Amino acid sequence: MTEAFVQYVWQFQYFDKKELCTTSGDTVEVFNPGSPNHDGGPDFLNARIRIGDIEWIGNVEVHDNASGWRDHHHDEDPAYDNVILHVVWSFNHVAVRKDGSPLPTVVLGNRVDRGMILRYTKLLSTRSTIPCAARYPFVDVDTRCTMMEHAAMLRLQEKAAVCRDMWERCNNDWEETLYQLLCRSFGFKVNAEPMEQLARALPFRLILKHSNNLLLVEALFFGTAGFLDMGYRDTYFLRLRQEYEWLEKKYGLDSKKLKPSQWRFLRMRPANFPTLRLAQLAAVLHHHPRIFSVVRDAKHLKTLRSIFVARQSDFWLRHYRFGLRQSKTIAPMGNASIDNIIVNAIVPLLAAYGSTMDEPFQVDKAVAFLKAIPAEHNSITRKWSALGDPPGSAFDSQARIGLYKIFCRARRCLDCSIGSSIVKSPQG
């Protein structure tokens, strides 16, 4: 049996307490099993338990096998000196404290309902990527909705934490942070890594310095990306290269340039070619040089979306990449792409900014934006749709992605109220 299951059983006291006693025969009465400890040290803190005639307040350590106490060297660790009870699934070794005294131990393996054990092991052993797929449609709707809400907020917190880490690397500069997030998002997964590398090689302050001249912004992007090292001869390309040669020397960009081979075009829709995306990003930053202030102060989703419909320059109305002219005009960025950028860059940034700067309304605004954006559709959300629970908004799709990545994929069913309800009740 897994240690996680024993912890679950102890936390919620899902076992027969009749004539509960230690392995040495002392009676045990649990008044408070303790609070789960997600940091280092014992598994449960501040439990209140009577063992024999003495009432104790202290910590509880849980293992699948009693020998886990020795195997994990808890008998040598001062952090475990305040453990008052050892809870195990099976007893195969006497646990002793640092001073050599025996640690009271309770065995739960023969006190848990067999049906609960079967339901748990069935969840763990299923081949389905969503362990509860067979039972999910029968779980109480309120339980499902509450867990989805929790998963959505956990995912937002995780993405906000990534933004805060980036902010710290950017010397607490929110403008630079947003710029790097936007660059990565404009890469749309396939080219996300080179786009982020480009952002680090080309600081936002240089873009801002030349933001009033779209050609110079484009020259900085295409030159640092390595695209101007090619041999095209059209007028626009030569102008870009001429401008970049001057900018490269002025700002010492030569050693930071990317190579054309780092960018991916193969098996991609032309609308997602990194050259077109760079042109679109250049237009956005040209029209909105102080983009962070616009994003931070935006109160409506319409305002955010309007930022990204900036029309790219004339050359990129007929080209997806250098050397390939199109007969039809290329439209600005579409709604689905804009919403993808808002979900993956703007919303996490607002959540990070709000929590860091003690402006909780920014976090609320981020959640409101997610709820106003149509749902994302990908391989993960389709799994939930197949179970009869399709997402209705981006908040819902982020919830399903979060639930899958944080809980389902790691088989953390007991930490999920959906899985927990299935384990504890045959009707769950």
C-alpha positions, -999 to +999 in steps of 0.1 A: +000+000+000+013+035-008+023+059+019+000+085+004-030+062+010-020+056+046-017+094+051-051+098+036-067+072+058-051+088+089-060+124+080-097+116+075-097+088+101-112+063+076-104+032+097-120+012+124-112+028+158-127+001+179-102-011+205-074+008+188-041+002+204-004+003+198+017-027+189+027-029+226-009-030+237-015+006+249-050+019+241-051+049+216-078+076+214-074+102+186-088+137+195-071+154+166-050+136+139-029+167+133-025+191+103-009+178+071+027+191+068+037+197+032+072+209+042+101+189+057+096+170+089+068+148+103+037+142+082+012+156+106+017+185+131+001+193+165-019+161+169-037+155+202-038+118+211-042+098+243-019+068+245-026+046+276-033+070+304-014+100+290-027+126+266+000+139+242+002+169+219+028+165+192+035+152+157+026+120+138+048+102+112+032+079+086+048+051+066+036+022+046+060-002+064+072+004+100+108+000+088+104+033+069+112+051+102+147+035+101+151+035+064+145+073+063+169+078+092+142+095+113+158+080+144+188+102+138+170+134+129+162+160+156+132+172+135+114+140+146+121+142+183+085+155+189+068+126+171+043+110+196+029+083+173+040+062+143+012+052+120+019+024+096+001+001+072+021-030+081+044-037+111+078-052+102+102-034+125+102-016+159+108+021+156+130+037+181+136+074+189+170+090+189+175+082+226+167+045+219+132+045+235+105+026+214+081+048+195+044+040+200+031+025+167-004+019+154-011-005+125-040+004+101-036-024+075-063-046+091-087-017+100-095-002+066-126-012+045-116-036+018-138-018-007-120+014-002-086-003-007-099-019-039-113+014-053-079+031-046-058+004-062-081+004-092-075+041-097-037+036-095-036+006-118-059+019-146-043+026-180-065+056-185-046+090-185-075+103-163-076+076-135-112+083-126-125+084-162-149+054-157-164+069-125-161+107-133-195+111-149-211+098-118-193+120-093-215+147-077-215+178-099-207+202-070-177+181-061-165+183-097-171+220-100-153+228-067-123+208-077-121+223-111-122+258-096-094+248-072-074+233-101-078+265-122-065+287-093-036+263-087-026+265-123-029+303-123-007+304-092+019+281-108+020+303-139+022+335-118+051+319-099+070+315-132+063+351-139+076+362-105+108+342-111+112+359-145+105+393-128+133+387-103+157+377-132+147+409-149+158+430-118+122+436-107+113+453-140+077+446-150+081+460-185+110+437-193+091+408-177+060+414-199+082+418-230+099+384-224+065+368-218+051+383-250+081+371-270+077+336-257+040+336-263+044+349-299+065+318-305+033+296-299+050+266-284+070+255-315+092+286-315+087+296-278+123+288-268+141+308-296+117+337-290+125+338-253+162+335-262+158+365-285+141+385-258+170+379-235+195+389-262+176+420-271+165+439-240+132+458-241+150+491-234+165+489-269+131+483-284+116+511-264+144+535-275+135+530-311+097+523-308+087+554-327+103+539-359+088+505-369+115+498-394+142+500-366+122+478-343+119+452-371+156+455-379+164+448-342+142+418-342+151+402-375+188+411-372+192+396-337+171+366-347+196+359-374+173+363-404+192+392-419+223+369-425+205+355-455+212+366-491+179+382-502+182+413-524+148+430-523+147+466-511+130+460-478+154+433-468+184+454-477+171+484-457+166+462-427+201+448-429+216+483-434+198+496-403+207+465-383+244+468-391+244+502-374+223+491-345+244+459-340+276+480-337+260+506-315+246+481-290+272+452-293+246+427-305+269+406-327+277+380-301+241+376-290+226+368-324+206+336-329+211+314-359+185+308-386+187+271-379+172+277-344+138+286-359+113+261-370+091+265-401+086+228-411+050+214-409+037+248-396+008+269-409+023+300-426+004+322-402+026+308-374+059+313-392+083+330-367+091+358-393+054+369-395+050+366-357+081+388-352+066+414-376+034+414-357+051+417-324+072+446-337+039+463-348+024+458-313+054+473-296+056+502-321+020+511-315+020+504-277+056+512-265+044+514-229+025+482-232+028+472-195+009+502-183-018+495-209-021+459-197-020+467-160-047+494-163-070+476-187-104+470-173-120+452-202-111+423-223-119+444-254-090+467-244-065+439-242-076+424-275-073+457-293-035+458-284-028+428-306-047+437-337-020+462-347-015+460-384+020+447-395+040+467-419+033+466-457+059+440-466+044+416-441+009+421-456+022+401-485+049+378-470+050+351-444+088+350-447+115+366-467+116+357-504+080+343-507+055+370-518+018+361-515-009+370-539-035+377-512-032+401-483-022+385-450-046+394-422-035+407-388-034+382-359-066+363-354-088+362-324-078+327-313-041+336-314-048+369-295-067+350-268-039+325-265-014+353-258-038+368-232-042+334-215-006+325-214+012+359-210-012+386-198-033+368-173-003+352-155+015+385-154-015+403-139-018+375-113+019+378-105+018+416-103-013+416-081+001+391-056+035+407-055+024+443-053-005+436-029-032+445-054-056+416-052-080+432-076-054+425-104-057+388-096-095+391-097-093+409-130-071+381-144-097+355-134-124+376-149-105+378-182-102+340-182-139+335-177-147+359-205-124+342-231-137+311-250-123+278-240-091+264-254-092+232-274-063+208-272-055+172-265-061+176-228-094+194-229-106+169-254-101+142-228-125+159-205-150+166-233-150+128-240-162+124-204-191+147-211-176+177-194-164+201-221-150+235-210-171+266-216-144+293-210-107+296-208-110+295-170-127+260-175-100+248-200-072+260-177-090+241-149-090+209-169-054+213-179-044+221-143-063+191-129-047+168-155-012+180-151-011+186-113-032+156-102-042+131-128-008+126-145+009+123-111-018+100-098-025+123-069-061+111-067-062+113-029-053+150-031-082+156-055-117+158-041-130+139-071-107+110-066-112+111-029-149+110-032-146+079-054-122+061-030-143+067+001-177+059-014-188+032-038-214+057-051-187+084-056 
